[in-house]
Amino acid sequence: MEITSVSNIQSYSASISNTDNTQPTTVQENPAIQETPEEAIINEIEEDVEPVETEKDAGKGVIRNLINGHFKGVADVRLRINFSEQIAALEQAELAKATESGLSALSDTINNEINAALGSEEIDEETAILIASALETFNNEISQLNTKISQSENLISEIRSSFDNFVLSARPAVEEPVEPVPPLTDETVLSEVDQPEEIIIPDAEQPAVDIVSEEEPLFSIDQFLTDLISTFEAELELLETTLANTRVLPEISEPSGNGKAFDKFMTIYNDMKSSINTIAENSQNNEVDITS
C-alpha cells in the first residue's frame, strides 16, 4: 500500500497497533546470555577433562621419581635443588625413624645382658643394687635421646657419654683397709731376728686340696663390665653405620656429555648442602647454650 499523506500514515499506524494487540506475545523477563562458540567449546572441554594436578601433588610426583632414580645427570641435580626443603623434611623423618629403631635395639641388648647378670645367684647384693641403679639412669637418658632430633655425630657421642656414666656408677668403690704400722723399736727388730722361720713340710700321704679364698667373690664386676663394654661398642658401631647409610634419594647419577652444566649445578648443590648443615649446627649449639 502506498502512503501519500499524514492521515494515511496515522491510519496505517493504527492498523499496525490493532494487529499487534490481536496476536499474543511471550516476553522473557530475564533472557539467557548467549555464549560464544569459543566459550561453548571451552566449557565442554572443562566438563570432560579430569581436574589437573595441583602444584603440591606435582611436587610429590617429582620427588617420587627422584626417589626411584628416574632423573639423570643435570635434571637430577636441578630437581634436588628445587625441592631441597621437601627432600630435607623426608630425610629428617627417615633419620628420626632409624634413630628410634637403632636406639631401641641397642638399649634392649644392653638391658638383656645386664638383667641376666642381676638374675645370677653369684652376684652380691651391694653390687646388684649399684648396677640396677646405674641401669635406671642409663635407660632414662636413652629415652630422652630418643625424643630428640639431632645430628648422628652428636647422638653417638651422647650415647657413649651415657654408657660411660653407667660404667662408672656400676663399679663399686673398693677401699682397702689400712692397718696401722707399729713404731719400729730395737726389741721388735731383735724379736724378728731371734724367731726361727717355720718350715712347713707337706704330708705326702694326704692329697693336695685346692684352697679357695673366701674373700674372692664368685661374680667378677671387672669381667662383667669388660664383656658389657664389648657388646656396647658393637651395638654402637652398628647404629652409627645405620645412621650414616640412611638416605631418601639414591646417589646422584653421572652426567652425559661434557658435564660443564652438571659441574655448575653440583657446585650450587654442594654449597646449598653445606649451608644447611651449618645452620643446623648453629641451631643445635644455641640449644645447648640455652639448656646449659
Disulfide bonds with the S-S distance in Angstrom:
none
